[in-house]
């Protein structure tokens, strides 16, 4: 799945298994800032991250992160533009002209009633809703090394107005063949609580549990070549809906103001996934450079099949700089239950309503391209400066979902690492 538009960057939201090896040889403290800004005043996310890595003894090391996200901007509600609608009157099934429709209204849970949707009066415009939030979180990992064995337990927590996550992971690695081969096995579990507010389709806390299991091998294939293979199985259970996303049913009557009434989406209560990641790093000594390339295959029980290709060239410039252009391409099929609107109506025509339904564009057939350029400057024996820019494009492929649903974005990164 594409990661950028989702923007749940906190470690505990979708906990990755921590790397078996350490990022730097020296103890260090690092800070970086990232700004993700979608075009046309869509979502903006400003992320501040602090990292601390310490060697406590020859066999024990510690890594800690603290993360702060500030999110604001507009995002699609899930409803199509009015001129895309095919609405019918209940019982008679007579078509309702789109010229008669004046807007949208959310039908919330029984406690919060209904509320109008802003930005939905233009018949050709995609309905958007404003959103803002603050996320705070962090994680702590302790590495234990004994000869060829390494064990890394990790715990993380994050919280925002509508989401709380507590997660943990355990990764084991074993060095073989005079450290030319590393075997890795890992497990992570995340316990998430989705918190209701005035703009969600829930009136009580919901829970989600996610487990991931990973097996991998990294092999030094020659003096200048490293290859790796990693497989991951994921199992999510519980409330998997996006509580903000709306859907339209063909046969639901308009309200007294000739507004289309929006209801909340319904996804399966489980999601199983499988992925395989192949990667290689090749030193290009002739040019004082190296190249990283990877391919990832993904499949899940939603019916999504995805392929990701990524390549990065790392070019050393003199003694103080490394410049790294990169390119990433991602393509996925749609979830089995994705559409821009659905037949029947849960109240007036329930027998024609599908078991699951969502109009979240992130579940549609789509592709993304990310082109980037990073630079690392070795300022002195202890300090490194990172600068980065990425351009992100997303395009829909189904010919039905409006292209305006899919965001393009600029991503800026700056960071500083101090070794001690």
N, C-alpha and C positions, 0 to 999 in steps of 0.2 A: 504494500500500500504506500502511496506517496506520503512522505512525512511532513513536508513543509507546510501545506495548508492546514493540517490538523493542529499544529503548533502546541501540542501537549509535550513540552520540552522537559518537564520535570523528570528526575531520575525514577521516581516511584510510579509514574503513570504507566509506563510500559517498560518495565525494568529490563535492561540488557544485562547479559552475563558479563561480569567484569573480566578484563583481559588477564591472562595468566602471567604475563610479563609486565614489568614496570615501564612507565612512559619515559622516565628520565633516569639516568644512572645516579644523579646527585639528588640530595634533599632539596626541595624547592617550594616556593610559594608563587602562585600564578593568578593573574586576574585577566578576564577578557569580557568585552562587551560585544553584543551582537544586536543589530537592528534588522528586523524583517519587515519590509514595507511593501504592501500590495498596491498596485496601481489603482487610480480612480478612487482614492480615499477609502479603500477597503481595509482589511485588518492590518494593524501595526503592532509588532511585538518587540519590546526592548528587554533584553536579557542581560543580567549581570551575573557572572560566575566567578567564584573564588575557589582555588584548589590549593591544598596543602599536602605535601608528601614528606614523611619523616622515616628515617631508619632508626628503629628503637634498639635493635641489637643485630648481630650478624644474621639472625634467622627470622626476625620480626620487623615488618614495616607497616606503616599506616598511611592511608590516603583518605582525605576528607574533601567534600564539596559543599558549598553553599550557593544556592541559586535564587535569584529574584527576577520575576517576569512582570512586566506591565503590558497589558493587552487592551487595545481599544480599536474601534472601527466598525464597519458594517459588514454583514455576512448574509448570504441568501437564507431565506426562511425555509426553503424546500418547495414552495409553491411556484408554478410556472407563471409566465406573463399571462395577463387576462386574455389576450388575443390567441393564445394557444389552447384555451380551455374548450372542452366538449362537455357541456353541462346539459342535463335532462331533468325534466320534472318527474317527481316520484309518481308511481302508479301508471301514469299515461306515457311516460318516457318521451314526451315531446321535447325537441331541442330548445334550449334557452339561448337566444342571441347574445353574443358577447357584448353587444352595444347596450344591453340592459344591465350588465354587471357594473357596479360602481366601485368595488374594492374588495378587500379581504377582512375577515374577522377570525381571530383564534378562538376556538372553543377549548377552554382550559379545563382543568379538573373541576369536580362538582363544588369545591370550596371557592375557587377563584373566579368562576364564571367565564365571561367572554371579554375579549379586548380587541380593539381595532389594530390592524397592521399598518405601520407607517410605510410610505414609499410605494404603495400598491395602487395608486389611482391612475397612473399611466397604463394604458392597455398594452403597450409594447415593452414596458420596462419589467425587469425581473424584480420581484419584491425582495427588499433587503430589510434587515433590522439591526439597530445599533447594539453593540455589545462592549462591555469593558470589565476588566477583572485584574486582580493582583494575585500572583502565585508566589509562594515562598516554600522552599524545601531544601533538603540536603541529604547527603549520604555519608556513610562511614564504612570503610573496608580495612580489614587487617589481614596482611599476608604472612603466612607461616611457611618458611622454606627449610627443608631438611634434605640435604643432598639433592637428588634428582626430583624430589617431591615438593609440590607447592600447593597449599590450600588457602583459599581466599573467601572468607565469609563477608557478606556485605548487608547492611540494613539502610533503608532510606525512607524518608517521609516527605510528603508535600501536601499543601493545603491551599485552597482558594475558596471563593464565596460559595461555589456550587460543587466542589469536588474535594475529597480527601483520599489520600492513598498512603498505605503502609506496605512496604515491600522488603523482601529479603532474598538473597541469593547465596549460592555456594558453588565455587568453582575449584576443580582439582586438575592439576597438570603434572605430567610425568615426562622427564627428559630421558631419551634413550639414544643409543648409537652415538655415544660421545657428544651429546647435545645437538646432534644433527636432526633429530626427530623429537617433536613434542606432541604428546597426546593430551587432549583436553576434554573434560566432561563437566557439565554444569547443570544446575537447576535453579530456577527463580520462581518466586510466588509473590503476587501482588493482591492485596485486599483493598478494594476501592469502595468508597461510599459516595453516591451521587445525592447531592443535597438540593431539595426543592427551593424555588424562589418564585417571584411573581410572573416570570416569563417562561417557566417550564411547564410541561404536561404531566407533572407528578406532584402529589401533595404529601408525600412522606419519603423518608430516606430509602434509597435502593442500594443494593450491594452487588458487587461483581468480583469474582475470583478468577485469577489468571495464573496458569502454570506454564513454564517453558522448560524444555529439556534439550540440551545441546551436546553433541559429540563432534570432535574435530581433530584433525591432524595437521601439523605444520612440518614440512620437510625441506631441509637444505639440499637442493638438487644439484648443486655445483658451487664453485667458488663465487659465482655472481648471481645465483638464482635461488629464490625461495618460493615454494608453492604451498597452498593450504586448501583443505576441504573441510567445510563445516555444515552439519545438518541440524535443523531445529524442528521440534514438534511443539505446537502451542495448543493450549486448551483453555478456553474462556467460558465461564458459566455465570448466570445471573442476569442482571439488568444490562443489556447491551445496546439499548436504544440511545440515540442522541436526544435528550429531553427537550431540546429547543426546536428540533426539525418537524416541519408540518407536512401533511399530505392533503390532496384534494380527491374527493370521491365524486364520480360522475352524477350520481342520483341523489345527492343531498340537496334539499331545497335551499334557496337563498334566504337570508334573514330579512327582517322588515326593512332594512336599508338597501336591499339588493346587493348585499355582500356575499361572496362565497365564504362558507364556513370551513375553516381549517381544523383538522384534528391531528393528534400526535402520531408519529410513525410507530411501527411494530416490527422489530427484528426478531429472529430466533433467539431463544434464551441460551444457546450454546454456539460456540464457534471454534472449530478445530482447524488448525493450520499446519502446513508442512513447508519447509523451505530448504534449499540447498545453495550454499555459497562456495564458489570456486574463485580463488584469487592467486595472483602470482606477482612477484617483484623481481625485476631483472636489472642488474647494474649495467650501465652502458659506459664502461670505463673510458672509451675513446673520447667521449664528450663530457666526462666528469659529471655524469647524470645517472638517473635511474628512472624506470617506468613501472607503475603499478597498474594492473588491470584486473577486473573482477566481473563475474557474471553471477546473478542470483535468480533462481527460479522459486516461485511462490504459488501455493494453491491453498484454498480454504473451503470450508463447508458452506460458505455463502455462494459458492460457484465462481469465485474470482480466481483467475489465473493471471499471474504477473511475471514479467521478465525485466530485469534491470541489467544494464551494461554500463560500466564505469571505467574510465582511464585517466591517469594522472601522470604527468611528466615532471620530475624534480630535477631542476637544473642548478648546479652550484655555480655561483659567480664570484670568483676570487675567494677570499678567506672568510668573508663576513656575511654573505647572502646566499639564500636558496630561493629560487622562484619556481612556482608550481602551477602551471595551467592545468585545468581539468575539464572533463566533459562527462555528463551522466545522462543516460536515456532510460526512461521507465514507461512501460505500457501495460495496461490491465484490461481484462474483460469486465463486464458488469456483473454485479450480484444478481442472483436469480430473481430477487423480489424488488428490483429497482424499476421505476417508471416515473414519468412526470405527472400522471394521475391514474386513478384506479377505479374499477367498476364497482357498482353497488353502493351501499352505505351501511355502516355498522348498526344504525338505528332503523332505517326505513327499507333496506334491502340487504340484510346480512348474508343471505345465502350466496350472493355473487361476490362477496368480499373475499379476497385471497387471504391465506393464512398469515402471511407476512407482507409488509409493504413499507417502502421508504423512497423518498425523492431526494435524498442527500446526494448531491452531485459527486461526492467523493466515492460513492459506490457505483457510479456509472462507468461505461467504457471510456477510457481516457489515456492520454499520454503526457509525459512531462519531459522537458529538456532543461538541464542545469549546466551552465557554462561558468567557470570560475577561474580566478587567478589569486594565488596566495603568495606571500613573501615573508620569509623569516630572516631577520637581521641579527647577527651575533654582535651585540654592542660592545661587550667586553667579556672577561672570563666568567662573569656571573650573570649577565643580563642578556635576554633575547627578546626581541620585539616581533610580533606577528601582525600582519595586515592582510585583509582578505576582502574580495568582492565576488559575488555570484549573481548571475541573472537567471531567473526562474520563469519558465513558460509552461502553462498547462492548457491542453486542448481536449475538448470532448470529441468522441468518435461515433456517437450513436445517431447523429443527424436530427435529434429531437430536443435534447437539452440545449437551451440557449448558450452560446459561447460566452456570454457575459457572466455566466455562473462560475466560470473557471478563471482563477486569478493568475496574473503575472506579478512578479515581485522582484525587488532588489534586496540583496542581503549583504550587509556590511559587517565586518568583524575587525576588532583591534584587540590585541592582548599583549601582556608583558609577563615574562617569566624571570624569577630571580632565584638562583641557586645559592645554597649556603652549606 
